[in-house]
Amino acid sequence: MNIDPSMIVKAITSKTKAILAVLTAGHPADFDPVMEIARKHNLKVIHDAAQSLGAKYKGKYSDNYGDITVTSFNNHKHISS
């Protein structure tokens, strides 16, 4: 349910500035290929961590990945349940 790295390159255009990696239901994206693609195409990675507080990717908290991490607190997020 997260970003599929194999689909990213097909979606990049001359107007693309960033890749938005949304983490769903506490499951982190596969960040290594996402970050590799971003570096190769000189793009930023925005990590939407609104549903992944405390999630880990390869032993590190997933909010350590990307150029910027954003989150939110709403009544349907797992932290407020």
N, CA, C and O atoms as a printed pandas DataFrame, in Angstrom:
     atom_number atom_name residue_name chain_id  residue_number  x_coord  y_coord  z_coord
0              1         N          MET        A               1    0.811   -1.202    0.000
1              2        CA          MET        A               1    0.000    0.000    0.000
2              3         C          MET        A               1    0.854    1.266    0.000
3              4         O          MET        A               1    0.313    2.372   -0.018
4              5         N          ASN        A               2    2.171    1.121    0.020
5              6        CA          ASN        A               2    3.064    2.276   -0.006
6              7         C          ASN        A               2    3.571    2.523   -1.415
7              8         O          ASN        A               2    3.214    1.808   -2.352
8              9         N          ILE        A               3    4.399    3.531   -1.553
9             10        CA          ILE        A               3    4.966    3.873   -2.847
10            11         C          ILE        A               3    5.739    2.674   -3.413
11            12         O          ILE        A               3    6.478    2.001   -2.694
12            13         N          ASP        A               4    5.558    2.427   -4.682
13            14        CA          ASP        A               4    6.227    1.330   -5.374
14            15         C          ASP        A               4    7.421    1.909   -6.133
15            16         O          ASP        A               4    7.235    2.592   -7.140
16            17         N          PRO        A               5    8.642    1.646   -5.666
17            18        CA          PRO        A               5    9.815    2.227   -6.320
18            19         C          PRO        A               5    9.895    1.938   -7.809
19            20         O          PRO        A               5   10.434    2.749   -8.563
20            21         N          SER        A               6    9.376    0.811   -8.246
21            22        CA          SER        A               6    9.451    0.478   -9.673
22            23         C          SER        A               6    8.569    1.382  -10.529
23            24         O          SER        A               6    8.735    1.418  -11.748
24            25         N          MET        A               7    7.647    2.103   -9.926
25            26        CA          MET        A               7    6.749    2.991  -10.655
26            27         C          MET        A               7    7.221    4.450  -10.666
27            28         O          MET        A               7    6.700    5.264  -11.428
28            29         N          ILE        A               8    8.193    4.776   -9.835
29            30        CA          ILE        A               8    8.618    6.169   -9.687
30            31         C          ILE        A               8    9.228    6.726  -10.969
31            32         O          ILE        A               8    8.820    7.792  -11.430
32            33         N          VAL        A               9   10.185    6.035  -11.544
33            34        CA          VAL        A               9   10.912    6.562  -12.703
34            35         C          VAL        A               9    9.959    6.867  -13.846
35            36         O          VAL        A               9   10.141    7.863  -14.547
36            37         N          LYS        A              10    8.950    6.033  -14.049
37            38        CA          LYS        A              10    7.971    6.254  -15.121
38            39         C          LYS        A              10    7.174    7.539  -14.906
39            40         O          LYS        A              10    6.689    8.144  -15.862
40            41         N          ALA        A              11    7.043    7.946  -13.656
41            42        CA          ALA        A              11    6.217    9.113  -13.336
42            43         C          ALA        A              11    6.996   10.425  -13.331
43            44         O          ALA        A              11    6.384   11.493  -13.293
44            45         N          ILE        A              12    8.314   10.378  -13.368
45            46        CA          ILE        A              12    9.135   11.592  -13.324
46            47         C          ILE        A              12    9.044   12.339  -14.654
47            48         O          ILE        A              12    9.190   11.756  -15.728
48            49         N          THR        A              13    8.796   13.656  -14.549
49            50        CA          THR        A              13    8.781   14.535  -15.724
50            51         C          THR        A              13    9.745   15.693  -15.467
51            52         O          THR        A              13   10.380   15.758  -14.414
52            53         N          SER        A              14    9.848   16.587  -16.417
53            54        CA          SER        A              14   10.714   17.756  -16.245
54            55         C          SER        A              14   10.194   18.689  -15.143
55            56         O          SER        A              14   10.939   19.533  -14.646
56            57         N          LYS        A              15    8.940   18.543  -14.767
57            58        CA          LYS        A              15    8.349   19.383  -13.720
58            59         C          LYS        A              15    8.476   18.773  -12.323
59            60         O          LYS        A              15    8.175   19.437  -11.332
60            61         N          THR        A              16    8.910   17.540  -12.235
61            62        CA          THR        A              16    8.998   16.852  -10.946
62            63         C          THR        A              16   10.085   17.479  -10.081
63            64         O          THR        A              16   11.216   17.666  -10.530
64            65         N          LYS        A              17    9.737   17.800   -8.849
65            66        CA          LYS        A              17   10.680   18.403   -7.910
66            67         C          LYS        A              17   10.956   17.498   -6.719
67            68         O          LYS        A              17   12.007   17.604   -6.087
68            69         N          ALA        A              18   10.010   16.602   -6.409
69            70        CA          ALA        A              18   10.148   15.771   -5.216
70            71         C          ALA        A              18    9.364   14.475   -5.383
71            72         O          ALA        A              18    8.480   14.351   -6.231
72            73         N          ILE        A              19    9.723   13.527   -4.546
73            74        CA          ILE        A              19    9.001   12.263   -4.438
74            75         C          ILE        A              19    8.329   12.277   -3.082
75            76         O          ILE        A              19    8.982   12.529   -2.069
76            77         N          LEU        A              20    7.045   12.012   -3.048
77            78        CA          LEU        A              20    6.293   11.971   -1.797
78            79         C          LEU        A              20    6.101   10.520   -1.394
79            80         O          LEU        A              20    5.367    9.777   -2.044
80            81         N          ALA        A              21    6.760   10.125   -0.324
81            82        CA          ALA        A              21    6.656    8.758    0.183
82            83         C          ALA        A              21    5.701    8.758    1.368
83            84         O          ALA        A              21    6.045    9.237    2.449
84            85         N          VAL        A              22    4.518    8.228    1.167
85            86        CA          VAL        A              22    3.498    8.156    2.208
86            87         C          VAL        A              22    3.577    6.787    2.862
87            88         O          VAL        A              22    3.510    5.765    2.179
88            89         N          LEU        A              23    3.717    6.762    4.162
89            90        CA          LEU        A              23    3.766    5.504    4.885
90            91         C          LEU        A              23    2.375    5.213    5.428
91            92         O          LEU        A              23    1.781    6.044    6.116
92            93         N          THR        A              24    1.871    4.054    5.122
93            94        CA          THR        A              24    0.488    3.719    5.429
94            95         C          THR        A              24    0.388    2.706    6.560
95            96         O          THR        A              24    1.098    1.700    6.565
96            97         N          ALA        A              25   -0.491    2.970    7.513
97            98        CA          ALA        A              25   -0.834    2.038    8.590
98            99         C          ALA        A              25    0.392    1.544    9.354
99           100         O          ALA        A              25    0.436    0.389    9.777
100          101         N          GLY        A              26    1.384    2.410    9.531
101          102        CA          GLY        A              26    2.558    2.060   10.311
102          103         C          GLY        A              26    3.618    1.282    9.569
103          104         O          GLY        A              26    4.594    0.839   10.175
104          105         N          HIS        A              27    3.453    1.103    8.261
105          106        CA          HIS        A              27    4.413    0.335    7.474
106          107         C          HIS        A              27    5.280    1.266    6.632
107          108         O          HIS        A              27    4.765    1.982    5.773
108          109         N          PRO        A              28    6.593    1.264    6.871
109          110        CA          PRO        A              28    7.465    2.146    6.089
110          111         C          PRO        A              28    7.607    1.696    4.645
111          112         O          PRO        A              28    7.467    0.516    4.323
112          113         N          ALA        A              29    7.885    2.656    3.795
113          114        CA          ALA        A              29    8.174    2.376    2.393
114          115         C          ALA        A              29    9.547    1.731    2.290
115          116         O          ALA        A              29   10.303    1.713    3.262
116          117         N          ASP        A              30    9.868    1.209    1.129
117          118        CA          ASP        A              30   11.196    0.665    0.853
118          119         C          ASP        A              30   12.076    1.849    0.458
119          120         O          ASP        A              30   12.189    2.184   -0.721
120          121         N          PHE        A              31   12.697    2.478    1.457
121          122        CA          PHE        A              31   13.370    3.755    1.255
122          123         C          PHE        A              31   14.655    3.698    0.446
123          124         O          PHE        A              31   14.964    4.662   -0.252
124          125         N          ASP        A              32   15.408    2.625    0.507
125          126        CA          ASP        A              32   16.681    2.597   -0.213
126          127         C          ASP        A              32   16.508    2.880   -1.706
127          128         O          ASP        A              32   17.185    3.767   -2.227
128          129         N          PRO        A              33   15.629    2.166   -2.415
129          130        CA          PRO        A              33   15.466    2.493   -3.835
130          131         C          PRO        A              33   14.833    3.865   -4.074
131          132         O          PRO        A              33   15.139    4.518   -5.072
132          133         N          VAL        A              34   13.960    4.306   -3.177
133          134        CA          VAL        A              34   13.342    5.632   -3.326
134          135         C          VAL        A              34   14.426    6.707   -3.235
135          136         O          VAL        A              34   14.463    7.625   -4.055
136          137         N          MET        A              35   15.301    6.595   -2.247
137          138        CA          MET        A              35   16.371    7.579   -2.078
138          139         C          MET        A              35   17.365    7.516   -3.236
139          140         O          MET        A              35   17.865    8.553   -3.673
140          141         N          GLU        A              36   17.654    6.328   -3.734
141          142        CA          GLU        A              36   18.566    6.175   -4.874
142          143         C          GLU        A              36   18.005    6.862   -6.126
143          144         O          GLU        A              36   18.726    7.563   -6.835
144          145         N          ILE        A              37   16.728    6.654   -6.380
145          146        CA          ILE        A              37   16.080    7.296   -7.531
146          147         C          ILE        A              37   16.102    8.814   -7.367
147          148         O          ILE        A              37   16.386    9.541   -8.318
148          149         N          ALA        A              38   15.804    9.285   -6.167
149          150        CA          ALA        A              38   15.799   10.730   -5.907
150          151         C          ALA        A              38   17.183   11.328   -6.160
151          152         O          ALA        A              38   17.300   12.367   -6.810
152          153         N          ARG        A              39   18.219   10.685   -5.656
153          154        CA          ARG        A              39   19.588   11.189   -5.875
154          155         C          ARG        A              39   19.930   11.203   -7.361
155          156         O          ARG        A              39   20.501   12.171   -7.862
156          157         N          LYS        A              40   19.583   10.134   -8.059
157          158        CA          LYS        A              40   19.904   10.019   -9.486
158          159         C          LYS        A              40   19.234   11.115  -10.308
159          160         O          LYS        A              40   19.800   11.584  -11.295
160          161         N          HIS        A              41   18.023   11.529   -9.905
161          162        CA          HIS        A              41   17.251   12.516  -10.661
162          163         C          HIS        A              41   17.248   13.895   -9.996
163          164         O          HIS        A              41   16.488   14.778  -10.394
164          165         N          ASN        A              42   18.099   14.077   -8.980
165          166        CA          ASN        A              42   18.219   15.355   -8.279
166          167         C          ASN        A              42   16.873   15.834   -7.727
167          168         O          ASN        A              42   16.486   16.988   -7.909
168          169         N          LEU        A              43   16.174   14.926   -7.052
169          170        CA          LEU        A              43   14.874   15.225   -6.466
170          171         C          LEU        A              43   14.955   15.157   -4.946
171          172         O          LEU        A              43   15.824   14.483   -4.394
172          173         N          LYS        A              44   14.065   15.843   -4.287
173          174        CA          LYS        A              44   13.920   15.753   -2.838
174          175         C          LYS        A              44   12.933   14.637   -2.512
175          176         O          LYS        A              44   12.099   14.275   -3.342
176          177         N          VAL        A              45   13.032   14.097   -1.301
177          178        CA          VAL        A              45   12.077   13.097   -0.828
178          179         C          VAL        A              45   11.345   13.680    0.367
179          180         O          VAL        A              45   11.955   14.055    1.369
180          181         N          ILE        A              46   10.032   13.750    0.244
181          182        CA          ILE        A              46    9.165   14.195    1.333
182          183         C          ILE        A              46    8.543   12.942    1.932
183          184         O          ILE        A              46    7.884   12.168    1.238
184          185         N          HIS        A              47    8.757   12.757    3.202
185          186        CA          HIS        A              47    8.293   11.566    3.897
186          187         C          HIS        A              47    7.063   11.941    4.718
187          188         O          HIS        A              47    7.158   12.677    5.700
188          189         N          ASP        A              48    5.914   11.426    4.304
189          190        CA          ASP        A              48    4.667   11.648    5.038
190          191         C          ASP        A              48    4.549   10.550    6.080
191          192         O          ASP        A              48    4.161    9.423    5.773
192          193         N          ALA        A              49    4.884   10.889    7.302
193          194        CA          ALA        A              49    4.920    9.915    8.390
194          195         C          ALA        A              49    3.700   10.009    9.302
195          196         O          ALA        A              49    3.762    9.596   10.460
196          197         N          ALA        A              50    2.608   10.541    8.798
197          198        CA          ALA        A              50    1.435   10.768    9.633
198          199         C          ALA        A              50    0.864    9.482   10.225
199          200         O          ALA        A              50    0.244    9.510   11.287
200          201         N          GLN        A              51    1.067    8.372    9.554
201          202        CA          GLN        A              51    0.543    7.102   10.075
202          203         C          GLN        A              51    1.650    6.133   10.451
203          204         O          GLN        A              51    1.414    4.928   10.543
204          205         N          SER        A              52    2.849    6.642   10.669
205          206        CA          SER        A              52    3.950    5.716   10.913
206          207         C          SER        A              52    4.814    6.074   12.113
207          208         O          SER        A              52    5.983    5.690   12.157
208          209         N          LEU        A              53    4.283    6.783   13.066
209          210        CA          LEU        A              53    5.060    7.150   14.248
210          211         C          LEU        A              53    5.593    5.884   14.921
211          212         O          LEU        A              53    4.828    4.995   15.295
212          213         N          GLY        A              54    6.895    5.822   15.064
213          214        CA          GLY        A              54    7.528    4.669   15.704
214          215         C          GLY        A              54    7.900    3.544   14.759
215          216         O          GLY        A              54    8.518    2.566   15.181
216          217         N          ALA        A              55    7.535    3.659   13.486
217          218        CA          ALA        A              55    7.870    2.612   12.519
218          219         C          ALA        A              55    9.373    2.606   12.257
219          220         O          ALA        A              55   10.029    3.645   12.318
220          221         N          LYS        A              56    9.906    1.425   11.967
221          222        CA          LYS        A              56   11.334    1.306   11.684
222          223         C          LYS        A              56   11.543    0.706   10.298
223          224         O          LYS        A              56   10.761   -0.120    9.827
224          225         N          TYR        A              57   12.626    1.150    9.664
225          226        CA          TYR        A              57   13.075    0.634    8.374
226          227         C          TYR        A              57   14.528    0.240    8.543
227          228         O          TYR        A              57   15.378    1.093    8.799
228          229         N          LYS        A              58   14.818   -1.029    8.405
229          230        CA          LYS        A              58   16.169   -1.575    8.557
230          231         C          LYS        A              58   16.792   -1.165    9.891
231          232         O          LYS        A              58   17.965   -0.797    9.956
232          233         N          GLY        A              59   15.988   -1.236   10.949
233          234        CA          GLY        A              59   16.484   -0.994   12.301
234          235         C          GLY        A              59   16.555    0.458   12.735
235          236         O          GLY        A              59   16.878    0.735   13.890
236          237         N          LYS        A              60   16.258    1.400   11.834
237          238        CA          LYS        A              60   16.271    2.821   12.185
238          239         C          LYS        A              60   14.853    3.364   12.084
239          240         O          LYS        A              60   14.077    2.929   11.233
240          241         N          TYR        A              61   14.518    4.303   12.942
241          242        CA          TYR        A              61   13.209    4.915   12.840
242          243         C          TYR        A              61   13.029    5.506   11.454
243          244         O          TYR        A              61   13.918    6.181   10.934
244          245         N          SER        A              62   11.890    5.253   10.870
245          246        CA          SER        A              62   11.686    5.633    9.471
246          247         C          SER        A              62   11.679    7.137    9.245
247          248         O          SER        A              62   11.852    7.585    8.111
248          249         N          ASP        A              63   11.484    7.922   10.288
249          250        CA          ASP        A              63   11.514    9.372   10.077
250          251         C          ASP        A              63   12.939    9.895    9.868
251          252         O          ASP        A              63   13.137   11.099    9.708
252          253         N          ASN        A              64   13.926    8.999    9.870
253          254        CA          ASN        A              64   15.303    9.383    9.547
254          255         C          ASN        A              64   15.565    9.372    8.053
255          256         O          ASN        A              64   16.673    9.690    7.622
256          257         N          TYR        A              65   14.574    9.014    7.259
257          258        CA          TYR        A              65   14.738    8.920    5.810
258          259         C          TYR        A              65   14.025   10.083    5.136
259          260         O          TYR        A              65   13.032   10.601    5.647
260          261         N          GLY        A              66   14.538   10.479    4.000
261          262        CA          GLY        A              66   13.951   11.593    3.258
262          263         C          GLY        A              66   14.640   12.889    3.610
263          264         O          GLY        A              66   15.460   12.956    4.526
264          265         N          ASP        A              67   14.287   13.921    2.858
265          266        CA          ASP        A              67   14.849   15.246    3.099
266          267         C          ASP        A              67   14.034   16.026    4.115
267          268         O          ASP        A              67   14.555   16.899    4.809
268          269         N          ILE        A              68   12.774   15.708    4.194
269          270        CA          ILE        A              68   11.887   16.330    5.173
270          271         C          ILE        A              68   10.832   15.300    5.559
271          272         O          ILE        A              68   10.355   14.534    4.722
272          273         N          THR        A              69   10.481   15.297    6.826
273          274        CA          THR        A              69    9.445   14.398    7.328
274          275         C          THR        A              69    8.318   15.236    7.895
275          276         O          THR        A              69    8.549   16.178    8.653
276          277         N          VAL        A              70    7.105   14.889    7.524
277          278        CA          VAL        A              70    5.931   15.588    8.045
278          279         C          VAL        A              70    5.027   14.586    8.742
279          280         O          VAL        A              70    5.002   13.404    8.399
280          281         N          THR        A              71    4.294   15.073    9.715
281          282        CA          THR        A              71    3.346   14.230   10.429
282          283         C          THR        A              71    2.145   15.068   10.833
283          284         O          THR        A              71    2.145   16.288   10.672
284          285         N          SER        A              72    1.156   14.426   11.341
285          286        CA          SER        A              72   -0.024   15.140   11.822
286          287         C          SER        A              72   -0.680   14.315   12.913
287          288         O          SER        A              72   -0.425   13.119   13.047
288          289         N          PHE        A              73   -1.503   14.951   13.665
289          290        CA          PHE        A              73   -2.238   14.273   14.735
290          291         C          PHE        A              73   -3.716   14.560   14.527
291          292         O          PHE        A              73   -4.173   15.694   14.665
292          293         N          ASN        A              74   -4.429   13.538   14.202
293          294        CA          ASN        A              74   -5.861   13.634   13.956
294          295         C          ASN        A              74   -6.514   12.458   14.638
295          296         O          ASN        A              74   -5.825   11.503   14.995
296          297         N          ASN        A              75   -7.804   12.489   14.828
297          298        CA          ASN        A              75   -8.455   11.422   15.581
298          299         C          ASN        A              75   -8.436   10.068   14.887
299          300         O          ASN        A              75   -8.730    9.066   15.538
300          301         N          HIS        A              76   -8.109    9.983   13.609
301          302        CA          HIS        A              76   -8.030    8.680   12.959
302          303         C          HIS        A              76   -6.598    8.144   12.875
303          304         O          HIS        A              76   -6.384    7.069   12.313
304          305         N          LYS        A              77   -5.626    8.856   13.411
305          306        CA          LYS        A              77   -4.253    8.384   13.438
306          307         C          LYS        A              77   -4.087    7.403   14.603
307          308         O          LYS        A              77   -4.769    7.521   15.621
308          309         N          HIS        A              78   -3.187    6.446   14.449
309          310        CA          HIS        A              78   -3.049    5.423   15.478
310          311         C          HIS        A              78   -2.511    5.956   16.797
311          312         O          HIS        A              78   -2.737    5.327   17.831
312          313         N          ILE        A              79   -1.818    7.075   16.811
313          314        CA          ILE        A              79   -1.315    7.617   18.066
314          315         C          ILE        A              79   -2.433    8.181   18.939
315          316         O          ILE        A              79   -2.307    8.219   20.163
316          317         N          SER        A              80   -3.512    8.613   18.321
317          318        CA          SER        A              80   -4.600    9.215   19.096
318          319         C          SER        A              80   -5.723    8.227   19.373
319          320         O          SER        A              80   -6.726    8.589   19.987
320          321         N          SER        A              81   -5.570    7.002   18.934
321          322        CA          SER        A              81   -6.620    5.991   19.141
322          323         C          SER        A              81   -6.653    5.494   20.558
323          324         O          SER        A              81   -7.477    4.643   20.895
